[in-house]
Every structure is written in C-alpha cells, then in structure tokens.
Amino acid sequence: MKSRTNGKLKNTIYNLLRDLGYHFQGQDEKTKELGFTRPKSGYPHLHLFVKIENGDLFLSLHLDQKKPVYDGATAHSGDYDGPVVENEMARIKQYLEDQTQK
C-alpha cells in the first residue's frame, strides 16, 4: 500500500518511526528509500519503505508473511492491502500528521 504525506516533521523520520515500533533496516543506495520493519525480526512483520523528496514523504507498506523460500531470493509472501496493512498505514499517517510543524 502506498501513501504520501507532506509537511515539516518535528523530529527525524528515524525517531518518529521508532516511536511507532519500527526498526531501521538500511537505505537502498539505488532508490534512496529507507527501510523499516516492525517487529525487528521474525515473521510475520510489517515492512515500510520511506522516500523523502522535496519535503514530502512517500510511504510504501506491506506485510511479509514469511521469509523467502530460497537462499539469496528476494521474493517473499507479502500482503500489500487488506485490513492489517490499511489499519497500520492509517496509524502511521495519523501519527506523522500529528508530528507535523504547522
């Protein structure tokens, strides 16, 4: 599920997402997306990607049901919509909007 929010945040995206229970996993050097998971390890887990462009946050969220089957494979069993993902995206967006400097 993808979404976008704008505005100046009162804190860094790392700290705000940590408040929501997300753990930073790294940055994709090619896409410049920041990766976060909740919980930190194990399955199932929520996987959030954040890209910051011109003050806007582009969010992409999915639920990883299980780890990839084959070593070295990036394919996984992910849910990109449904009540769990929709409710979590709403929670993230509401929190970030509450943390926006007006």
A tleap script that builds the chain and sets N, CA, C and O, in Angstrom:
source leaprc.protein.ff14SB
mol = sequence {
  NMET LYS SER ARG THR ASN GLY LYS LEU LYS
  ASN THR ILE TYR ASN LEU LEU ARG ASP LEU
  GLY TYR HIE PHE GLN GLY GLN ASP GLU LYS
  THR LYS GLU LEU GLY PHE THR ARG PRO LYS
  SER GLY TYR PRO HIE LEU HIE LEU PHE VAL
  LYS ILE GLU ASN GLY ASP LEU PHE LEU SER
  LEU HIE LEU ASP GLN LYS LYS PRO VAL TYR
  ASP GLY ALA THR ALA HIE SER GLY ASP TYR
  ASP GLY PRO VAL VAL GLU ASN GLU MET ALA
  ARG ILE LYS GLN TYR LEU GLU ASP GLN THR
  GLN CLYS
}
set mol.1.N position { 0.844 -1.156 0.000 }
set mol.1.CA position { 0.000 0.000 0.000 }
set mol.1.C position { 0.900 1.233 0.000 }
set mol.1.O position { 1.867 1.315 0.758 }
set mol.2.N position { 0.570 2.170 -0.848 }
set mol.2.CA position { 1.367 3.383 -0.952 }
set mol.2.C position { 0.566 4.583 -0.500 }
set mol.2.O position { -0.657 4.633 -0.632 }
set mol.3.N position { 1.298 5.554 0.040 }
set mol.3.CA position { 0.672 6.777 0.504 }
set mol.3.C position { 1.705 7.894 0.486 }
set mol.3.O position { 2.900 7.648 0.323 }
set mol.4.N position { 1.233 9.116 0.655 }
set mol.4.CA position { 2.105 10.284 0.657 }
set mol.4.C position { 1.620 11.248 1.726 }
set mol.4.O position { 0.418 11.416 1.932 }
set mol.5.N position { 2.560 11.869 2.395 }
set mol.5.CA position { 2.229 12.894 3.371 }
set mol.5.C position { 3.236 14.024 3.216 }
set mol.5.O position { 4.356 13.804 2.754 }
set mol.6.N position { 2.849 15.208 3.593 }
set mol.6.CA position { 3.771 16.330 3.442 }
set mol.6.C position { 3.857 17.107 4.741 }
set mol.6.O position { 3.138 16.838 5.703 }
set mol.7.N position { 4.749 18.068 4.741 }
set mol.7.CA position { 4.922 18.913 5.909 }
set mol.7.C position { 6.263 18.703 6.566 }
set mol.7.O position { 6.943 17.703 6.333 }
set mol.8.N position { 6.630 19.656 7.386 }
set mol.8.CA position { 7.877 19.571 8.135 }
set mol.8.C position { 7.614 18.824 9.430 }
set mol.8.O position { 6.731 19.188 10.206 }
set mol.9.N position { 8.384 17.787 9.650 }
set mol.9.CA position { 8.222 16.994 10.856 }
set mol.9.C position { 8.967 17.630 12.020 }
set mol.9.O position { 9.988 18.291 11.829 }
set mol.10.N position { 8.453 17.427 13.218 }
set mol.10.CA position { 9.058 17.984 14.424 }
set mol.10.C position { 10.308 17.225 14.843 }
set mol.10.O position { 11.065 17.700 15.689 }
set mol.11.N position { 10.533 16.056 14.265 }
set mol.11.CA position { 11.662 15.216 14.621 }
set mol.11.C position { 12.112 14.469 13.374 }
set mol.11.O position { 11.501 14.615 12.315 }
set mol.12.N position { 13.162 13.679 13.482 }
set mol.12.CA position { 13.616 12.906 12.323 }
set mol.12.C position { 12.672 11.744 12.066 }
set mol.12.O position { 12.001 11.269 12.982 }
set mol.13.N position { 12.619 11.292 10.837 }
set mol.13.CA position { 11.770 10.149 10.487 }
set mol.13.C position { 12.209 8.905 11.254 }
set mol.13.O position { 11.379 8.063 11.597 }
set mol.14.N position { 13.499 8.784 11.524 }
set mol.14.CA position { 14.020 7.633 12.279 }
set mol.14.C position { 13.416 7.608 13.684 }
set mol.14.O position { 12.942 6.567 14.138 }
set mol.15.N position { 13.431 8.750 14.369 }
set mol.15.CA position { 12.893 8.821 15.729 }
set mol.15.C position { 11.382 8.638 15.755 }
set mol.15.O position { 10.851 7.959 16.634 }
set mol.16.N position { 10.691 9.240 14.795 }
set mol.16.CA position { 9.234 9.125 14.773 }
set mol.16.C position { 8.794 7.686 14.529 }
set mol.16.O position { 7.869 7.197 15.178 }
set mol.17.N position { 9.454 7.013 13.598 }
set mol.17.CA position { 9.078 5.619 13.330 }
set mol.17.C position { 9.493 4.704 14.475 }
set mol.17.O position { 8.832 3.698 14.732 }
set mol.18.N position { 10.565 5.035 15.157 }
set mol.18.CA position { 10.951 4.264 16.348 }
set mol.18.C position { 9.845 4.368 17.399 }
set mol.18.O position { 9.532 3.388 18.075 }
set mol.19.N position { 9.253 5.563 17.534 }
set mol.19.CA position { 8.135 5.738 18.469 }
set mol.19.C position { 6.963 4.832 18.113 }
set mol.19.O position { 6.199 4.426 18.989 }
set mol.20.N position { 6.822 4.515 16.830 }
set mol.20.CA position { 5.737 3.647 16.360 }
set mol.20.C position { 6.113 2.163 16.400 }
set mol.20.O position { 5.313 1.308 16.018 }
set mol.21.N position { 7.335 1.857 16.863 }
set mol.21.CA position { 7.755 0.462 16.990 }
set mol.21.C position { 8.536 -0.073 15.805 }
set mol.21.O position { 8.763 -1.280 15.715 }
set mol.22.N position { 8.953 0.796 14.890 }
set mol.22.CA position { 9.703 0.360 13.704 }
set mol.22.C position { 11.203 0.440 13.946 }
set mol.22.O position { 11.683 1.289 14.697 }
set mol.23.N position { 11.930 -0.457 13.298 }
set mol.23.CA position { 13.384 -0.526 13.403 }
set mol.23.C position { 13.988 -0.271 12.034 }
set mol.23.O position { 13.564 -0.861 11.041 }
set mol.24.N position { 14.977 0.607 11.984 }
set mol.24.CA position { 15.646 0.951 10.731 }
set mol.24.C position { 16.456 -0.238 10.242 }
set mol.24.O position { 17.224 -0.833 10.998 }
set mol.25.N position { 16.278 -0.583 8.964 }
set mol.25.CA position { 16.985 -1.713 8.374 }
set mol.25.C position { 18.081 -1.294 7.397 }
set mol.25.O position { 18.972 -2.085 7.087 }
set mol.26.N position { 18.019 -0.055 6.912 }
set mol.26.CA position { 19.038 0.421 5.984 }
set mol.26.C position { 18.429 1.250 4.872 }
set mol.26.O position { 17.214 1.426 4.784 }
set mol.27.N position { 19.321 1.755 4.020 }
set mol.27.CA position { 18.900 2.581 2.890 }
set mol.27.C position { 19.325 1.907 1.592 }
set mol.27.O position { 20.452 1.431 1.463 }
set mol.28.N position { 18.408 1.876 0.640 }
set mol.28.CA position { 18.719 1.362 -0.688 }
set mol.28.C position { 19.459 2.472 -1.434 }
set mol.28.O position { 18.892 3.534 -1.689 }
set mol.29.N position { 20.699 2.233 -1.778 }
set mol.29.CA position { 21.515 3.261 -2.428 }
set mol.29.C position { 20.978 3.639 -3.810 }
set mol.29.O position { 21.159 4.770 -4.260 }
set mol.30.N position { 20.333 2.713 -4.466 }
set mol.30.CA position { 19.799 2.979 -5.807 }
set mol.30.C position { 18.541 3.849 -5.762 }
set mol.30.O position { 18.447 4.843 -6.482 }
set mol.31.N position { 17.583 3.479 -4.924 }
set mol.31.CA position { 16.297 4.179 -4.874 }
set mol.31.C position { 16.258 5.268 -3.806 }
set mol.31.O position { 15.368 6.117 -3.818 }
set mol.32.N position { 17.223 5.247 -2.880 }
set mol.32.CA position { 17.285 6.184 -1.750 }
set mol.32.C position { 16.140 5.978 -0.760 }
set mol.32.O position { 15.852 6.858 0.051 }
set mol.33.N position { 15.490 4.821 -0.828 }
set mol.33.CA position { 14.418 4.521 0.126 }
set mol.33.C position { 15.018 4.022 1.441 }
set mol.33.O position { 16.009 3.292 1.461 }
set mol.34.N position { 14.387 4.439 2.530 }
set mol.34.CA position { 14.757 3.968 3.854 }
set mol.34.C position { 13.854 2.797 4.204 }
set mol.34.O position { 12.640 2.877 4.016 }
set mol.35.N position { 14.427 1.716 4.708 }
set mol.35.CA position { 13.650 0.532 5.049 }
set mol.35.C position { 13.504 0.373 6.552 }
set mol.35.O position { 14.467 0.540 7.301 }
set mol.36.N position { 12.288 0.047 6.992 }
set mol.36.CA position { 11.976 -0.152 8.403 }
set mol.36.C position { 11.113 -1.404 8.542 }
set mol.36.O position { 10.339 -1.730 7.643 }
set mol.37.N position { 11.246 -2.108 9.675 }
set mol.37.CA position { 10.392 -3.261 9.941 }
set mol.37.C position { 9.811 -3.168 11.347 }
set mol.37.O position { 10.354 -2.507 12.232 }
set mol.38.N position { 8.688 -3.858 11.513 }
set mol.38.CA position { 8.031 -3.961 12.811 }
set mol.38.C position { 7.379 -5.318 12.897 }
set mol.38.O position { 6.508 -5.597 12.073 }
set mol.39.N position { 7.726 -6.176 13.818 }
set mol.39.CA position { 8.805 -6.040 14.773 }
set mol.39.C position { 10.168 -6.167 14.100 }
set mol.39.O position { 10.266 -6.367 12.890 }
set mol.40.N position { 11.220 -6.045 14.915 }
set mol.40.CA position { 12.587 -6.000 14.383 }
set mol.40.C position { 12.954 -7.272 13.623 }
set mol.40.O position { 13.626 -7.203 12.593 }
set mol.41.N position { 12.528 -8.413 14.110 }
set mol.41.CA position { 12.881 -9.673 13.440 }
set mol.41.C position { 11.717 -10.645 13.548 }
set mol.41.O position { 10.766 -10.425 14.298 }
set mol.42.N position { 11.816 -11.714 12.788 }
set mol.42.CA position { 10.778 -12.732 12.793 }
set mol.42.C position { 9.674 -12.431 11.789 }
set mol.42.O position { 9.629 -11.353 11.195 }
set mol.43.N position { 8.801 -13.386 11.613 }
set mol.43.CA position { 7.696 -13.276 10.662 }
set mol.43.C position { 6.420 -13.678 11.362 }
set mol.43.O position { 6.466 -14.519 12.259 }
set mol.44.N position { 5.290 -13.121 10.998 }
set mol.44.CA position { 5.129 -12.052 10.003 }
set mol.44.C position { 5.648 -10.721 10.565 }
set mol.44.O position { 5.724 -10.535 11.779 }
set mol.45.N position { 6.000 -9.805 9.663 }
set mol.45.CA position { 6.364 -8.455 10.079 }
set mol.45.C position { 5.951 -7.449 9.016 }
set mol.45.O position { 5.835 -7.765 7.832 }
set mol.46.N position { 5.735 -6.228 9.485 }
set mol.46.CA position { 5.414 -5.122 8.582 }
set mol.46.C position { 6.716 -4.557 8.039 }
set mol.46.O position { 7.702 -4.429 8.765 }
set mol.47.N position { 6.711 -4.223 6.762 }
set mol.47.CA position { 7.900 -3.705 6.096 }
set mol.47.C position { 7.512 -2.376 5.453 }
set mol.47.O position { 6.666 -2.324 4.561 }
set mol.48.N position { 8.145 -1.308 5.923 }
set mol.48.CA position { 7.827 0.041 5.479 }
set mol.48.C position { 9.029 0.638 4.761 }
set mol.48.O position { 10.155 0.578 5.255 }
set mol.49.N position { 8.776 1.213 3.591 }
set mol.49.CA position { 9.800 1.957 2.864 }
set mol.49.C position { 9.384 3.420 2.833 }
set mol.49.O position { 8.222 3.738 2.584 }
set mol.50.N position { 10.340 4.307 3.088 }
set mol.50.CA position { 10.088 5.738 3.106 }
set mol.50.C position { 11.075 6.416 2.164 }
set mol.50.O position { 12.281 6.176 2.226 }
set mol.51.N position { 10.546 7.257 1.301 }
set mol.51.CA position { 11.387 8.066 0.422 }
set mol.51.C position { 11.027 9.524 0.676 }
set mol.51.O position { 9.853 9.892 0.711 }
set mol.52.N position { 12.052 10.341 0.850 }
set mol.52.CA position { 11.850 11.761 1.130 }
set mol.52.C position { 12.250 12.556 -0.104 }
set mol.52.O position { 13.392 12.485 -0.559 }
set mol.53.N position { 11.298 13.314 -0.640 }
set mol.53.CA position { 11.544 14.145 -1.820 }
set mol.53.C position { 10.864 15.480 -1.647 }
set mol.53.O position { 9.649 15.539 -1.453 }
set mol.54.N position { 11.627 16.553 -1.713 }
set mol.54.CA position { 11.092 17.911 -1.648 }
set mol.54.C position { 10.162 18.133 -0.459 }
set mol.54.O position { 9.131 18.794 -0.588 }
set mol.55.N position { 10.522 17.587 0.685 }
set mol.55.CA position { 9.719 17.768 1.886 }
set mol.55.C position { 8.536 16.835 2.016 }
set mol.55.O position { 7.849 16.856 3.037 }
set mol.56.N position { 8.278 16.015 1.007 }
set mol.56.CA position { 7.184 15.045 1.063 }
set mol.56.C position { 7.732 13.675 1.445 }
set mol.56.O position { 8.860 13.324 1.101 }
set mol.57.N position { 6.918 12.915 2.157 }
set mol.57.CA position { 7.259 11.539 2.498 }
set mol.57.C position { 6.410 10.610 1.652 }
set mol.57.O position { 5.183 10.712 1.642 }
set mol.58.N position { 7.058 9.714 0.951 }
set mol.58.CA position { 6.362 8.695 0.171 }
set mol.58.C position { 6.511 7.388 0.932 }
set mol.58.O position { 7.621 6.907 1.160 }
set mol.59.N position { 5.377 6.825 1.319 }
set mol.59.CA position { 5.354 5.627 2.146 }
set mol.59.C position { 4.871 4.429 1.341 }
set mol.59.O position { 3.924 4.529 0.561 }
set mol.60.N position { 5.530 3.307 1.540 }
set mol.60.CA position { 5.113 2.057 0.915 }
set mol.60.C position { 5.175 0.969 1.987 }
set mol.60.O position { 6.234 0.716 2.562 }
set mol.61.N position { 4.047 0.333 2.251 }
set mol.61.CA position { 3.933 -0.616 3.357 }
set mol.61.C position { 3.392 -1.949 2.864 }
set mol.61.O position { 2.472 -1.997 2.048 }
set mol.62.N position { 3.972 -3.026 3.369 }
set mol.62.CA position { 3.397 -4.348 3.128 }
set mol.62.C position { 3.669 -5.242 4.334 }
set mol.62.O position { 4.498 -4.930 5.189 }
set mol.63.N position { 2.958 -6.348 4.380 }
set mol.63.CA position { 3.094 -7.322 5.450 }
set mol.63.C position { 3.789 -8.549 4.886 }
set mol.63.O position { 3.247 -9.231 4.016 }
set mol.64.N position { 4.990 -8.830 5.380 }
set mol.64.CA position { 5.715 -10.042 4.987 }
set mol.64.C position { 5.204 -11.193 5.841 }
set mol.64.O position { 5.355 -11.191 7.062 }
set mol.65.N position { 4.597 -12.176 5.184 }
set mol.65.CA position { 4.039 -13.307 5.921 }
set mol.65.C position { 5.100 -14.333 6.313 }
set mol.65.O position { 5.024 -14.947 7.377 }
set mol.66.N position { 6.096 -14.510 5.429 }
set mol.66.CA position { 7.158 -15.487 5.707 }
set mol.66.C position { 8.414 -15.082 4.967 }
set mol.66.O position { 8.375 -14.276 4.038 }
set mol.67.N position { 9.529 -15.652 5.391 }
set mol.67.CA position { 10.793 -15.310 4.761 }
set mol.67.C position { 10.884 -15.965 3.387 }
set mol.67.O position { 10.163 -16.919 3.097 }
set mol.68.N position { 11.783 -15.442 2.536 }
set mol.68.CA position { 11.962 -16.055 1.213 }
set mol.68.C position { 12.296 -17.539 1.342 }
set mol.68.O position { 12.979 -17.951 2.279 }
set mol.69.N position { 11.814 -18.326 0.405 }
set mol.69.CA position { 11.988 -19.773 0.456 }
set mol.69.C position { 13.407 -20.192 0.088 }
set mol.69.O position { 13.952 -21.129 0.672 }
set mol.70.N position { 14.003 -19.501 -0.875 }
set mol.70.CA position { 15.320 -19.882 -1.360 }
set mol.70.C position { 16.381 -18.900 -0.906 }
set mol.70.O position { 16.136 -17.694 -0.869 }
set mol.71.N position { 17.571 -19.406 -0.555 }
set mol.71.CA position { 18.680 -18.539 -0.172 }
set mol.71.C position { 19.014 -17.581 -1.312 }
set mol.71.O position { 19.107 -17.985 -2.471 }
set mol.72.N position { 19.193 -16.318 -0.970 }
set mol.72.CA position { 19.547 -15.318 -1.971 }
set mol.72.C position { 18.359 -14.754 -2.730 }
set mol.72.O position { 18.515 -13.813 -3.507 }
set mol.73.N position { 17.176 -15.313 -2.517 }
set mol.73.CA position { 15.983 -14.830 -3.212 }
set mol.73.C position { 15.411 -13.631 -2.472 }
set mol.73.O position { 15.461 -13.568 -1.243 }
set mol.74.N position { 14.870 -12.683 -3.221 }
set mol.74.CA position { 14.238 -11.528 -2.591 }
set mol.74.C position { 12.720 -11.647 -2.599 }
set mol.74.O position { 12.038 -10.890 -1.908 }
set mol.75.N position { 12.185 -12.581 -3.364 }
set mol.75.CA position { 10.732 -12.769 -3.412 }
set mol.75.C position { 10.239 -13.282 -2.065 }
set mol.75.O position { 10.926 -14.059 -1.401 }
set mol.76.N position { 9.070 -12.853 -1.672 }
set mol.76.CA position { 8.507 -13.243 -0.396 }
set mol.76.C position { 6.992 -13.251 -0.516 }
set mol.76.O position { 6.428 -12.832 -1.526 }
set mol.77.N position { 6.357 -13.731 0.524 }
set mol.77.CA position { 4.900 -13.744 0.557 }
set mol.77.C position { 4.450 -12.470 1.259 }
set mol.77.O position { 4.400 -12.417 2.488 }
set mol.78.N position { 4.123 -11.448 0.482 }
set mol.78.CA position { 3.764 -10.154 1.054 }
set mol.78.C position { 2.341 -9.757 0.726 }
set mol.78.O position { 1.856 -9.982 -0.383 }
set mol.79.N position { 1.680 -9.165 1.703 }
set mol.79.CA position { 0.337 -8.616 1.514 }
set mol.79.C position { 0.464 -7.105 1.390 }
set mol.79.O position { 1.004 -6.447 2.279 }
set mol.80.N position { -0.029 -6.558 0.294 }
set mol.80.CA position { 0.082 -5.126 0.029 }
set mol.80.C position { -1.211 -4.371 0.303 }
set mol.80.O position { -1.259 -3.149 0.162 }
set mol.81.N position { -2.245 -5.080 0.688 }
set mol.81.CA position { -3.505 -4.452 1.085 }
set mol.81.C position { -4.182 -5.369 2.092 }
set mol.81.O position { -3.599 -6.366 2.516 }
set mol.82.N position { -5.385 -5.041 2.468 }
set mol.82.CA position { -6.086 -5.809 3.489 }
set mol.82.C position { -6.143 -5.025 4.787 }
set mol.82.O position { -5.466 -4.007 4.930 }
set mol.83.N position { -6.950 -5.492 5.738 }
set mol.83.CA position { -7.196 -4.726 6.951 }
set mol.83.C position { -5.945 -4.448 7.793 }
set mol.83.O position { -5.813 -3.351 8.334 }
set mol.84.N position { -5.041 -5.397 7.915 }
set mol.84.CA position { -3.839 -5.182 8.726 }
set mol.84.C position { -3.006 -4.055 8.140 }
set mol.84.O position { -2.585 -3.150 8.861 }
set mol.85.N position { -2.765 -4.105 6.827 }
set mol.85.CA position { -1.944 -3.096 6.158 }
set mol.85.C position { -2.664 -1.748 6.147 }
set mol.85.O position { -2.045 -0.715 6.401 }
set mol.86.N position { -3.952 -1.751 5.858 }
set mol.86.CA position { -4.721 -0.498 5.807 }
set mol.86.C position { -4.772 0.184 7.172 }
set mol.86.O position { -4.595 1.398 7.266 }
set mol.87.N position { -5.014 -0.594 8.234 }
set mol.87.CA position { -5.064 -0.020 9.580 }
set mol.87.C position { -3.705 0.518 10.011 }
set mol.87.O position { -3.620 1.571 10.643 }
set mol.88.N position { -2.642 -0.206 9.667 }
set mol.88.CA position { -1.304 0.247 10.033 }
set mol.88.C position { -0.919 1.514 9.275 }
set mol.88.O position { -0.315 2.418 9.852 }
set mol.89.N position { -1.259 1.589 8.003 }
set mol.89.CA position { -0.950 2.799 7.232 }
set mol.89.C position { -1.706 3.995 7.806 }
set mol.89.O position { -1.158 5.093 7.896 }
set mol.90.N position { -2.952 3.784 8.191 }
set mol.90.CA position { -3.732 4.869 8.799 }
set mol.90.C position { -3.093 5.315 10.108 }
set mol.90.O position { -3.039 6.512 10.392 }
set mol.91.N position { -2.610 4.372 10.904 }
set mol.91.CA position { -1.950 4.695 12.172 }
set mol.91.C position { -0.670 5.501 11.931 }
set mol.91.O position { -0.424 6.495 12.613 }
set mol.92.N position { 0.135 5.075 10.970 }
set mol.92.CA position { 1.381 5.778 10.646 }
set mol.92.C position { 1.079 7.195 10.176 }
set mol.92.O position { 1.668 8.157 10.669 }
set mol.93.N position { 0.159 7.320 9.220 }
set mol.93.CA position { -0.157 8.640 8.666 }
set mol.93.C position { -0.699 9.584 9.736 }
set mol.93.O position { -0.323 10.756 9.777 }
set mol.94.N position { -1.575 9.085 10.596 }
set mol.94.CA position { -2.135 9.933 11.646 }
set mol.94.C position { -1.031 10.415 12.580 }
set mol.94.O position { -0.994 11.592 12.939 }
set mol.95.N position { -0.144 9.528 12.969 }
set mol.95.CA position { 0.942 9.908 13.865 }
set mol.95.C position { 1.863 10.938 13.205 }
set mol.95.O position { 2.243 11.924 13.837 }
set mol.96.N position { 2.220 10.713 11.942 }
set mol.96.CA position { 3.098 11.660 11.252 }
set mol.96.C position { 2.414 13.016 11.073 }
set mol.96.O position { 3.060 14.055 11.210 }
set mol.97.N position { 1.131 13.017 10.773 }
set mol.97.CA position { 0.402 14.278 10.646 }
set mol.97.C position { 0.360 15.022 11.984 }
set mol.97.O position { 0.434 16.251 12.015 }
set mol.98.N position { 0.241 14.281 13.080 }
set mol.98.CA position { 0.246 14.902 14.411 }
set mol.98.C position { 1.626 15.480 14.746 }
set mol.98.O position { 1.742 16.386 15.571 }
set mol.99.N position { 2.665 14.949 14.101 }
set mol.99.CA position { 4.032 15.385 14.358 }
set mol.99.C position { 4.530 16.413 13.339 }
set mol.99.O position { 5.728 16.688 13.268 }
set mol.100.N position { 3.628 16.968 12.564 }
set mol.100.CA position { 3.995 17.957 11.549 }
set mol.100.C position { 3.969 19.359 12.148 }
set mol.100.O position { 3.036 19.732 12.859 }
set mol.101.N position { 5.007 20.119 11.846 }
set mol.101.CA position { 5.047 21.521 12.270 }
set mol.101.C position { 4.096 22.308 11.400 }
set mol.101.O position { 4.130 22.194 10.175 }
set mol.102.N position { 3.260 23.095 12.014 }
set mol.102.CA position { 2.280 23.863 11.244 }
set mol.102.C position { 2.672 25.304 11.152 }
set mol.102.O position { 1.961 26.100 10.538 }
savepdb mol mol.pdb
quit
